[in-house]
């Protein structure tokens, strides 16, 4: 695996961890209106899903290129 692929992989992992932490903070935030918490939590979940999909795509790319 090339260095750039390693960097991309690591960045995706870090981004997902940050978003998961953000989601946890939102869920536990009792000062925010419930409707706003739900809205922000869903937005964060969508971002987590995007990062997760990018990670799966990268993993697939890596696997495909190793087989060639």
Secondary structure, 3 states (H helix, E strand, C coil): CCHHHHHHHHHHHHHHHHHHHHHHHHHHCCCCCHHHHHHHHHHHHHHHHHHHHHHHHHHHHHHHHHHC
